[in-house]
Amino acid sequence: MNSARQPFDWFDRLIVPVLSYLAAATLFGLMMVTCVDVVARYILNTPITGSFEITEILLAALIFAGLPLVTLKGDHVTVDLFDTITPNWLFRIQHIFACAISVVCTAFLSYRLWIRAENMYAAGETTAELKFTVAWLTYSMSLLMALSACALLILVFRSPQRHIPGESEGSGA
């Protein structure tokens, strides 16, 4: 992200640290569960009960916690075939149009996840081995998806980033 002030930069200052620490803690937990499970499974011959379910839950949490972060940074996979030849005025319109479509799609997915979570909660769905109520994870996924929709809405008001080959942050060597 640019060092210049961006519209709604308070959102970045509020959300990015919280989600970064959440994602880091989740990744650390995923690493620890995997490491301890491998040692317990192959050396002690007693694997962690429910390690597969724990891994699934942590992986889902990691993906959805990272989604708003990747969105705010503009690090999604993009097709930039015409970035170098598109005039600035058209590039801005393209950016607004793409963000608007993405906001609608992401908000709809958030809404559908919330409905799914309500249905899971009403049915009392749990994981097979640990009996963890899956609805809480799905509610969290819905909220993080809504946060991603908010991030996309904020991007509408920010200058679009051109992806020109050879001008990336890590290309200096």
C-alpha positions, -999 to 999 in steps of 0.1 A, spaced: 0 0 0 12 35 -6 27 56 22 5 85 11 -28 89 29 -56 69 14 -93 75 18 -106 56 48 -71 48 60 -85 46 96 -101 13 84 -66 -1 76 -52 11 110 -81 -5 128 -86 -38 109 -51 -47 95 -33 -52 129 -62 -72 144 -66 -95 115 -28 -98 110 -24 -110 146 -54 -133 143 -40 -148 111 -5 -151 126 -18 -168 158 -40 -191 136 -10 -200 115 11 -207 145 -17 -229 160 -19 -248 127 18 -253 127 19 -265 163 -10 -289 159 6 -304 128 40 -306 144 27 -321 177 4 -345 158 33 -358 136 55 -364 166 27 -380 186 16 -401 156 50 -414 145 71 -414 176 46 -420 204 21 -439 183 -8 -418 198 -21 -391 174 -39 -361 187 -76 -368 188 -94 -347 162 -63 -333 147 -78 -334 112 -108 -314 124 -87 -289 142 -66 -285 111 -97 -280 89 -111 -253 113 -78 -235 117 -73 -235 79 -107 -221 73 -101 -194 99 -67 -185 84 -82 -182 49 -111 -160 59 -90 -138 83 -65 -132 54 -92 -123 29 -98 -87 40 -60 -82 44 -53 -94 8 -82 -73 -4 -70 -41 12 -35 -46 -1 -47 -53 -36 -29 -86 -37 -55 -107 -53 -46 -125 -85 -53 -102 -114 -52 -103 -151 -33 -72 -162 -29 -77 -199 -39 -41 -208 -27 -22 -177 2 -6 -196 -19 6 -225 -52 16 -208 -56 53 -203 -58 66 -168 -95 77 -171 -105 42 -184 -84 24 -159 -102 43 -131 -136 33 -145 -125 -3 -149 -113 -2 -112 -146 11 -100 -166 -14 -121 -145 -43 -109 -148 -33 -72 -185 -27 -75 -191 -62 -89 -168 -77 -63 -186 -59 -35 -220 -73 -46 -206 -108 -50 -187 -108 -17 -217 -93 2 -239 -120 -13 -215 -147 -3 -214 -133 32 -252 -133 33 -254 -169 21 -228 -180 47 -248 -163 75 -280 -182 63 -259 -214 62 -246 -208 97 -282 -203 110 -293 -235 94 -263 -253 109 -270 -239 143 -307 -249 141 -298 -284 130 -272 -287 158 -244 -296 133 -211 -305 149 -178 -320 138 -177 -358 138 -150 -364 164 -147 -333 186 -184 -323 185 -174 -287 179 -205 -266 168 -196 -257 132 -221 -228 130 -197 -206 150 -170 -210 125 -195 -203 97 -208 -172 114 -171 -160 117 -165 -168 80 -196 -147 72 -184 -117 92 -150 -119 77 -165 -121 42 -186 -90 51 -154 -73 62 -139 -81 28 -169 -66 11 -163 -34 32 -127 -34 21 -137 -37 -15 -161 -8 -10 -133 13 4 -111 4 -26 -137 21 -48 -126 54 -33 -89 47 -36 -66 51 -66 -63 19 -86 -29 2 -87 -14 -6 -121 5 -39 -123 33 -32 -147 58 -60 -153 92 -53 -137 79 -26 -113 69 -47 -83 82 -41 -48 104 -71 -46 120 -68 -81 151 -49 -71 183 -70 -70 
